[in-house]
Amino acid sequence: MDTKLTLKLEKEVIEKAKEYASAQRRSLSSLVESYLKSLVTKENPESDPEISPYVKSLKTGVKVPANLDPKEVYSDFLAEKYK
């Protein structure tokens, strides 16, 4: 059930937040709600954070070794590329 909430914020902050929300194609209310949910989740470590559908779509199923050194892999890639 949705409930109305009134907040007092600086006018400039509200304007910038509205611009940001518009650029994200979201409402300001949904941004505030997401932020408040993230705060509540941090206080309750037993609950798992919600993963967005976009992030889930990036899942490849590739297992990355725990001892992988990204700098070494990138260095090897560049060495191979510029042979």
C-alpha positions as a printed Julia matrix, in Angstrom:
83×3 Matrix{Float64}:
  0.0     0.0     0.0
  1.43    3.37   -1.01
  1.4     6.23    1.48
  2.11    9.9     0.82
  5.22   11.45    2.39
  6.1    15.15    2.53
  9.77   16.15    2.65
 11.44   19.52    3.09
 14.56   19.81    0.93
 16.6    22.58   -0.65
 15.05   23.77   -3.9
 18.29   23.18   -5.85
 18.52   19.61   -4.59
 14.95   18.92   -5.68
 15.57   20.38   -9.15
 18.73   18.33   -9.68
 17.03   15.2    -8.35
 14.13   15.7   -10.77
 16.57   16.08  -13.68
 18.39   12.92  -12.62
 15.15   10.97  -12.25
 14.01   12.14  -15.67
 17.3    11.09  -17.25
 16.88    7.66  -15.63
 13.26    7.49  -16.86
 12.06    7.03  -13.3
  9.93    9.05  -10.97
 11.52   10.93   -8.13
  9.31    8.96   -5.75
 10.67    5.64   -7.03
 14.27    6.88   -6.63
 13.62    7.95   -3.04
 11.86    4.67   -2.3
 14.78    2.67   -3.76
 17.25    4.64   -1.68
 15.27    4.15    1.52
 14.95    0.44    0.79
 18.74    0.22    0.39
 19.18    1.83    3.81
 16.77   -0.59    5.43
 18.47   -3.55    3.71
 21.87   -2.5     5.08
 20.47   -2.54    8.58
 19.0    -6.0     8.02
 21.91   -8.15    6.7
 19.75  -11.28    6.66
 17.78  -10.06    3.64
 19.38  -10.4     0.2
 19.6    -7.24   -1.91
 17.36   -7.19   -4.95
 19.25   -7.6    -8.23
 17.86   -5.67  -11.17
 16.76   -7.57  -14.29
 19.45   -5.76  -16.3
 22.23   -6.96  -14.01
 20.78  -10.48  -14.09
 20.89  -10.36  -17.9
 24.66   -9.83  -17.75
 25.16  -13.23  -16.13
 27.35  -15.41  -18.37
 27.83  -18.53  -16.3
 31.62  -18.26  -16.66
 33.51  -19.24  -13.51
 36.36  -16.87  -12.67
 39.27  -18.36  -10.69
 39.73  -16.84   -7.24
 43.43  -16.16   -7.85
 42.91  -14.37  -11.19
 45.08  -11.26  -11.57
 43.21   -8.8   -13.84
 46.36   -6.78  -14.58
 48.21   -9.89  -15.73
 45.3   -10.98  -17.92
 45.1    -7.52  -19.5
 48.86   -7.42  -20.01
 48.73  -10.82  -21.75
 45.84   -9.6   -23.9
 47.77   -6.51  -25.01
 50.92   -8.52  -25.68
 48.93  -10.89  -27.91
 47.07   -8.06  -29.63
 50.22   -6.14  -30.58
 52.43   -9.07  -31.63
